[in-house]
Amino acid sequence: MVLKTRNEGSGLLKHKVIRNKMRIARVLMKDPYLSSFIPETAWFSIKELERMLKKYKVAYVKPNKGLQGEGIIRIKSLPNKKFEISYSKKTKIKKFDSMVNKVIKLLDKRRDYLIQQGLDLATYENRPYDFRFLLVKHLDRWHLTMSSAKVAAMKDSIVTNVTYNSRWLPPDELQHSIYKVLNESDQTINPMATLRELMDLSYQIANTLGGQFPFYMLGLDLAVDKNGSIWFFEANTSPAIKPMKKVNDPKWFAIVKTALKDIEIQT
């Protein structure tokens, strides 16, 4: 199979790289159907932090323009009016005011930050996981080409990003086929039904975003929580394809590499 993204003789397709998470999230949050799959997300403020911790008990603070899980902070509400703050390789227990002061110190004043509802993700071998779906646009239609399950290195890891977690475990132990992880999940999950729903959602998200932005490739991060509910985290408009090679058919990797030659990256 040859997946060409442009007609022979025509110019390269101009693909826009957008690292602004909120700009993409707002498009999906306006959609009556897709909005139900997005964790509550807002611009970071102390007021929003306090509100989300009261509502969800767990919240994530993340850079609006961030890569590979860097700069993410997780805050958990604990009994006795205490809070657990986790960042990089550190975890501390503090009272509210001290926790807020620590969060402020960790933020880069030159950057904008989001705050997002925390989720209790499903686990594989007692480690949380999520998924990456790689889609490429071909003749105005999106095609799901490769996928993988990303498993965190430790049960209390802040993120599942492979690059971030490879500090503790080799990449081969952090990335698997989606069906394997769903089938062997610590929770009871119907692997085929869940995979179909994940795939369907990935197409709907790609179609919606592709209707608003000049996108020709997308790396979509989705997840399943311990109750079996499906969630969408973010869209990567400059996804790395090499890490997905080991858990996908080599033919699809070659097809994607060839298709990407037809795309001109614009930042």
N, C-alpha and C positions, 0 to 999 in steps of 0.2 A: 504493500500500500504506500502511496505517495501522498503526503498531506501538504499541498502547496497553498500558501496564504494569498497569493496574488496571481493574476493572469500573466501568461508568458509575454514578455516584452514591456510590461507596465513597470512603473517605478516601485521602489520599496514602500511598504506600508508604514506609516508613521505612528508608532506606538508611544503613547504618553506614559511616562513613569511618574506616578503620584505617590509620595510618601506621607502625605497628610491623612492620617487615619480618620480624623473627624470629617473631613470633606467627603470621603467615601462612605463612612457610616451614615451620614445625614441622608444620603440618597436612599439607602436601604431602610432607614428608620421612617421615611415618609411613605414607604410602600405598606399598604394595609396588611398584606400577607407576610412579607419577609420581615417586617419589624418584630414579629412575635418570636423570631429566632435569634434576635440580637440582645445580648446582655445590656441592661440599662447602662447608658454611657453619657457622661457630661464632662464639661470642662472642670478641671480640678479647682476646688476652693475648700477652705476649712469647713464651711457650711455644708457643702456637698459631701465631704468626707464623713462628717458627723451623721448626716441624714442616711447615707448608704450603709454605714455600720449599724445603725439602729434598724434599718429595714432588712439587710441581708446578712449581717454579722461578719461578712468578709468582703473586702474591697481591694481592688488593684489600682495603683497609680502608675501610669506609664507615659513615656514621652509621646507626644503627638506624632513626631517623626523619629522613630527609633528602629533599630535593626537588631536581629539575633538575640532578642530578649534582654538587651542591655538597658539599665536604668529603671527596671521595673521594681516596684515596691508592693509587698502584700501586707495588709493590715487585717488582723482578726480580733473580733470582740470576744473577750474572755469573761468568766465570772468575776465577781468582786470588783467590777469597774476597772479591770485591767485590759491591756491590749498587747497583742503580739505583733511585732513589726519585723518583717523578713526582707532582706535585700542582699544581693550578691551571695556570699556564703555565710552571712550572719543572721542571727535571730535574737531579738531582745524583748523582754517583757517590761512594759511601762504603764504608768497611769496616763489618762487622756492628755493632759497638758504636755507632759514630757514626750509622749508619742508624737503629738502634733509638732513640737519643736524639732524632733528628730527628722520627721518627714520633710519639714521645710529646709533643714540643713542639707538633706540629701538631694534636693531639687536643684537643677542647674537654672539659674535665674535668666539665662539667655534662651531657654526653651519653654514651649508651652506643654502642659501636661493634661492628660485625661484621667478621669476616675471611672472605674467600671465595676459593675456588680460582680462579686466573686461567685464561682460555681464549684460545686462538689463533683469533680470529674470522675467518670468511671475509671477503674484501675485494671492493670494487667500485671500480674506478679506483684501486687500491692503498690504499683507505681502508676500515677495518673498518665493518661494518654490523650492525644487528639489526632487529627488527620490533616493531610495536605492533598488537595486535588489540583492537578495541573490541567488547565484548559487552554486550547489554542483555537483561534478563530480562522475558519477556512471557508472562503466564498460566502461570507456573511452568516455563517453558522458556527456555533461553538462546538468543539469536540473535546470530550474528556480523554486525555491521552495517558497520563500516569497518575498514580496515587500511592500514598504510604501512610502508615500509622507511626506517629512519633511518641515514644514512651520515655518519660522522664527517668533520670538516673536514680532518683531516690523517692521515697514515698511522700516526702514533704517538699519536693522541688517546687520552686516558684513558677517555672515555665517548662515546656516540653521541647523547646528549640534544640535541635541536634548539636549545633555548634556550641551553644551554652553548656549543655549537659555532657559534652565530650571531655570536659575537664575531669569527670569522674568515671565515665565508662566509655569503652570504644564505640564508635558509630554503629557497628554491627549489632550491638545490644540495645541500641536506641531507636532503630528503625526496622519495621516489619511490614508484611502485607496487611492490609486493613482486615481482610476476612479472618486471618489467623488471630489477630488481636481481639476482634469482636467474638469469635468463636471460643476463645480461651479467656475471655474477660472474667474478672473476679465476680462480677455481677451477672445475673441472668439476662442476657440480651439475645434477641433473635437476629443472628448475623445477616441472613439474606434480606430480611425485611428492612433492617436498619441500613444496610449498605444501599439498597434501592432508594430509600428515602434521602440518604446523604447525597447520592448521585443526582437525584431529581432536584434537590435544593441547590446543588452546585451549578446546575444548568440555569435555574431561575435567577440566581444571583449574577451569573455571568451575563445573561441576557439583559438584566436590569442595568448593570453597570456599563455594559457595552453600548447601551442605548443613550447613556449620558456622557461617556468619555471615549476618546479614540484608543480603545484597548484591543490588542490582538493576542495577548497571553495573560493569564492570571493564575496565581497560586493562591487558592482559597483554603483557609484554615477553619475547619469545623470540628465539633466535639460532641460527645455524648456524656450526659451526667449520670449519676448512679441510679436515677429513676428512669433512665432510658430516653430522656428528652434530648432533642438535637439542638445544637447551638452553632452560630456563626461568630467567629472571632474577628478576622480581618482578611483583607485581600492584599496580596503582595503583587505589585505590578512589575517587579523585576525579580521573579523567582529563580532560585538556583535549581538547576535540573540535575547536575552531576550527583548530588547525594541520593537522588531517587533511583539511580541506575540499578543498584543491587537488588531492589525489591520489585522491579518491573521487568517486563520482557525487553531484552536488549534491542529488539526490532523497534519498539516504540520509542526508546531513547534515541535511536538513530533517526527515526522519522521526525521527532521533535527538533532535533538539532538541525536537520535539513530545512524544516519549516521556518525556523527562527532566522535563517539566512535571508528570508524575504522581508524581515522586519527591521525598520530603522528605529533605534531607541532615541526618544526625545525626553529630556529632563527639564 
